[in-house]
Amino acid sequence: MEVKQTPKIFSLEIEDIVKEKKITHMDAVLWYCSKNSIEPDKVSSLITKALKEKIENNARELNFLPRHAQLPI
């Protein structure tokens, strides 16, 4: 199946999945791919900068990526 979608629509669908299923953005992307029988590498061009940042933040929270230093507020 060929992906025929815009990055904006894809991001909105991923956000809906995150809210509905209460899962991380990365899990939502994988769930979307599984549900639509799409290989995850086929949706890489649909991932917006904002969605990528959310995936990175989720990964940091789960200690999959090193944390950035933050100033105490």
N, C-alpha and C positions, 0 to 999 in steps of 0.2 A: 504494500500500500504506500503510495506516495503522499507525503505530507503537503496539504494544500491549505496553508493557514498563514496568517500574519503573526509576527512576534507579539504584537499587542494583544491579539485575541488569545494566543497561546498563554501569555502571562496571566490574563484575566481568568482563564480556565484553571490554571494551576493555583491561583489564589483562592478560587472557589473550592477546589479540592482540599486545600490546606485547611480552610475554615470548616468545611463540611465533615471531614474525616479526622480533624485535629492531628495532623501529621506534619512532618517537616516538608520544606519545599522540595528537597531532593527526593524524598519518598513520594511526594505528589507527582513529580516528573516521571519517576519510575512506574508508579501506579498508572498514570496516563498512558505511558508506552505499552504497558502490559495489557491494559483494557482495550487499546486500539491496535494491538498486534504490530507495534512499530519498534524497531531497534532503537535503543537510546541514542546512538550516534546520529540518527536521522533527524533528531530534534535540536541538535546543538546550534543550528543556525537560527532557531526560533527563540533562544534564550536571550532576553534583553539584559542590559547592564544592571538594571534594578533587580531582576530576578537572580542574576548571578551573585550579586552582593548579598541577597537574602540567603542563598544556598551557602555561601561562604560563612555568613554569620551563624547559621544553623550548625555548620561543621565545627566552627570554633567553640560553640556552646557544648557540643558533644565531645570536645577535645580531639577531633580528627585533624585539626589544623592548629598550629601554635597561636596563642592569643597575642593581640597587639597590646602594647602598653597603653594604659588609659590613665588620664589625670584624675585624681580624686575630686569629686564634686561635692 
